[in-house]
Amino acid sequence: MKVTDLQTPALLVDAAALEHNLATMAAALPGPRLRPHVKAHKTTELARRQAAYGHRAFTCATIREVEGMVAAGLSDDLLLANEVLDARRLGALADRARITVAVDSPETVEAAAAGGLREVLVDVDVGLPRCGCAPGDAGRIADLARSKGLEVRGVMGYEGHLMLVADAGQRRTMTADCMALLSRAAADVGGEVVSAGGTGTYADNTVATEIQAGSYALMDTAYGAVGLPFRPALSVLGTVISASPPSSAVQPPWVVADVGLKSLGMDHGNPTVPGATVWFCSDEHVTFAPDEPRSVKVGDRVRVLPAHVDPTVALHAALHLVDGDTVVETWPVDLRGW
Amino acid sequence: MKVTDLQTPALLVDAAALEHNLATMAAALPGPRLRPHVKAHKTTELARRQAAYGHRAFTCATIREVEGMVAAGLSDDLLLANEVLDARRLGALADRARITVAVDSPETVEAAAAGGLREVLVDVDVGLPRCGCAPGDAGRIADLARSKGLEVRGVMGYEGHLMLVADAGQRRTMTADCMALLSRAAADVGGEVVSAGGTGTYADNTVATEIQAGSYALMDTAYGAVGLPFRPALSVLGTVISASPPSSAVQPPWVVADVGLKSLGMDHGNPTVPGATVWFCSDEHVTFAPDEPRSVKVGDRVRVLPAHVDPTVALHAALHLVDGDTVVETWPVDLRGW
């Protein structure tokens, strides 16, 4: 099948860029040093490629992601790196998969035990105002978990506020400061796992025993400023459906493609169209002005680069792996929803 | 079923607010004066309620929406108010439904004819830089369509740039200016239909024979500034999964709920949490500071109001119609995708 045969909008993944990204990361963080985060692609076929590169343990953000990974047989070691107050759906899988959940409070410990889970990590606040207990409370949370019969594998802490720090030296220093907090908590908690990091700090974080990077596989344009060795692999294919009337009072000439804010993650702002300036997105449209007026015609195909990969993928039912103009494979985005 | 029994995040629609909105609009624009836009809710069960209020003709933004409406039997008169370059999937439904498509160029006329469609509207640029031919070209496009054997039902033109003009007098004047352009095109094109308007201008647009409003049913918070008689009906239910450590250097105290940018349309910015200040959203989290510190506890449920309704709905597989704490009905969001 050719790319031009696809119904638009359609999610495209450049096969060569994906392969480059997976190989580059596997060389830097081989096997269990990387616990790929599936939230970035929500696609078990892509996770299967990551497993083929030697990473058999995965990170998930939702219960649905854990369930889908188990259904796909990628169940060696699944971490739900998130807090849940109702763990019953996870507990129901405990005989078929190794599932570990993050806890950061008495309530989440209680939920893990009540839901029938066996293993937890203590989630520690290392500076991002989101989940995680105070570093000084981690030992107490671990003791509580053990008192409920849970195995405590160690700690996790996500330095998410550092992912886009552009200066490498500053990023490394700040990461070290965050990880000093996590190390202190790890000493109190015990266990072997120190899980942390992401695509932005994968090379800086030398404390974590495993890095939870996800974006590296498909790559956000925003990471371009950080100087990482990964390539943008994701785009949304659109068809140009309209061109501005020559008589329009609004100039320069613009065109409209059928890729809108229902097929693009918009939290990081407008997408990019190479060779053009994007004006705005509507539900099913992007209006943009080509640098070369009238160079883009009705019926042309365009590749739109979303500003944020993760939520873009979540809007599509399938992604198409492409090599130039050829569709190599089509994979269901099967980990959507909750 | 109770709201507290729902897995979170979950999309909630307040049944009373929805009923109020549908009744208010049906009183203002009875029967065929309104052609409800299904892109705002993507839910055939909700469209069925609109049909029960007397609106039997609908507006769609995607081929998938048209297909789903036909499958649901809501096929009396479906307008795809958008340009397509491949109309074959629509043409395949032509024996089961009345389907009209927008055209604004020789290419889109050709696609409509080649795809097996029978009826079109000429889409006219009335000032929003998106689709539509120049008003002075509409007659020529209509002639071309007729020469291809297509029935030309009239014109459409969307004054989308005026929807959020807050001053009612100014909005009315600007709407009249746009509709003067559309009227001139309508005179050249012929046919009976002048389709235009939206929730923001439904009471101002006195030229259109039918108004394409969609947002009125569930209502965006952004429309609050425009002084419309419709009520916000949509929220995303979340569970508070974490609270900030008392010792945190970041103050005031914050909490985290499991409603993030994968369950919220983010193009209009952050959501609102009543009684709190939202700091930021991550993929599966919203971090917010309650006005009353420590008033919100881990395990509490919260209702998060998205800034933009349409793309929020597109992220969910189902919506739950609720009356207070009771789930009255659960409807599949069955018009998603393309």
Chai-1 contact restraints between the chains, C-beta under 6 A:
chainA,res_idxA,chainB,res_idxB,connection_type,confidence,min_distance_angstrom,max_distance_angstrom,comment,restraint_id
A,K39,B,D283,contact,1.0,0.0,6.0,A-B,restraint_1
A,A61,B,E284,contact,1.0,0.0,6.0,A-B,restraint_2
A,E83,B,I241,contact,1.0,0.0,6.0,A-B,restraint_3
A,E83,B,S242,contact,1.0,0.0,6.0,A-B,restraint_4
A,L85,B,T239,contact,1.0,0.0,6.0,A-B,restraint_5
A,L85,B,G299,contact,1.0,0.0,6.0,A-B,restraint_6
A,D104,B,S242,contact,1.0,0.0,6.0,A-B,restraint_7
A,S105,B,V298,contact,1.0,0.0,6.0,A-B,restraint_8
A,E107,B,V298,contact,1.0,0.0,6.0,A-B,restraint_9
A,E107,B,G299,contact,1.0,0.0,6.0,A-B,restraint_10
A,D125,B,P245,contact,1.0,0.0,6.0,A-B,restraint_11
A,P129,B,V250,contact,1.0,0.0,6.0,A-B,restraint_12
A,P129,B,W254,contact,1.0,0.0,6.0,A-B,restraint_13
A,P129,B,T287,contact,1.0,0.0,6.0,A-B,restraint_14
A,R130,B,V256,contact,1.0,0.0,6.0,A-B,restraint_15
A,R130,B,H285,contact,1.0,0.0,6.0,A-B,restraint_16
A,R130,B,T287,contact,1.0,0.0,6.0,A-B,restraint_17
A,C131,B,S242,contact,1.0,0.0,6.0,A-B,restraint_18
A,C131,B,V256,contact,1.0,0.0,6.0,A-B,restraint_19
A,C133,B,P245,contact,1.0,0.0,6.0,A-B,restraint_20
A,A134,B,P245,contact,1.0,0.0,6.0,A-B,restraint_21
A,A134,B,S247,contact,1.0,0.0,6.0,A-B,restraint_22
A,T239,B,L85,contact,1.0,0.0,6.0,A-B,restraint_23
A,I241,B,E83,contact,1.0,0.0,6.0,A-B,restraint_24
A,S242,B,E83,contact,1.0,0.0,6.0,A-B,restraint_25
A,S242,B,D104,contact,1.0,0.0,6.0,A-B,restraint_26
A,S242,B,C131,contact,1.0,0.0,6.0,A-B,restraint_27
A,P245,B,D125,contact,1.0,0.0,6.0,A-B,restraint_28
A,P245,B,C133,contact,1.0,0.0,6.0,A-B,restraint_29
A,P245,B,A134,contact,1.0,0.0,6.0,A-B,restraint_30
A,S247,B,A134,contact,1.0,0.0,6.0,A-B,restraint_31
A,V250,B,P129,contact,1.0,0.0,6.0,A-B,restraint_32
A,W254,B,P129,contact,1.0,0.0,6.0,A-B,restraint_33
A,V256,B,R130,contact,1.0,0.0,6.0,A-B,restraint_34
A,V256,B,C131,contact,1.0,0.0,6.0,A-B,restraint_35
A,L261,B,D267,contact,1.0,0.0,6.0,A-B,restraint_36
A,L261,B,P311,contact,1.0,0.0,6.0,A-B,restraint_37
A,K262,B,P311,contact,1.0,0.0,6.0,A-B,restraint_38
A,K262,B,A314,contact,1.0,0.0,6.0,A-B,restraint_39
A,M266,B,M266,contact,1.0,0.0,6.0,A-B,restraint_40
A,M266,B,D267,contact,1.0,0.0,6.0,A-B,restraint_41
A,D267,B,L261,contact,1.0,0.0,6.0,A-B,restraint_42
A,D267,B,M266,contact,1.0,0.0,6.0,A-B,restraint_43
A,D283,B,K39,contact,1.0,0.0,6.0,A-B,restraint_44
A,D283,B,D310,contact,1.0,0.0,6.0,A-B,restraint_45
A,E284,B,A61,contact,1.0,0.0,6.0,A-B,restraint_46
A,H285,B,R130,contact,1.0,0.0,6.0,A-B,restraint_47
A,T287,B,P129,contact,1.0,0.0,6.0,A-B,restraint_48
A,T287,B,R130,contact,1.0,0.0,6.0,A-B,restraint_49
A,V298,B,S105,contact,1.0,0.0,6.0,A-B,restraint_50
A,V298,B,E107,contact,1.0,0.0,6.0,A-B,restraint_51
A,G299,B,L85,contact,1.0,0.0,6.0,A-B,restraint_52
A,G299,B,E107,contact,1.0,0.0,6.0,A-B,restraint_53
A,D310,B,D283,contact,1.0,0.0,6.0,A-B,restraint_54
A,P311,B,L261,contact,1.0,0.0,6.0,A-B,restraint_55
A,P311,B,K262,contact,1.0,0.0,6.0,A-B,restraint_56
A,A314,B,K262,contact,1.0,0.0,6.0,A-B,restraint_57
A,A317,B,G337,contact,1.0,0.0,6.0,A-B,restraint_58
A,G337,B,A317,contact,1.0,0.0,6.0,A-B,restraint_59
A,W338,B,P9,contact,1.0,0.0,6.0,A-B,restraint_60
